[in-house]
């Protein structure tokens, strides 16, 4: 009788492990699907902003590659910088990027 009890107990534990693995698979599957949908929606929003509204930013931040050595030694040529639009509160020594009237970008 004790052998049968042990076998049943082992089967019960195995079933519990399988159930917990299945639950974890479902949870990670749902999280994965949600992340894919969020990335897809963000990608669509970014493309719409870029191609329809001509706004080339991601959540208000713009990415630039420094093309010349005019900012060295602080920022080297080929460095990538991230900027956020700001209208005031500039201080002496701040590094800025601006768009001129011909829509070319200067950093």
Secondary structure, DSSP 8 states (H G I E B T S, - for coil): -HHHHHHHHHHHHHHHHHHHHHHHHHHHHHHHHHHHHHHHHHHHHHHHHHHTS----BTTEEEEE--SSTTTTTS-TT-EEEEE---S---TT----EE-TTS-EE-
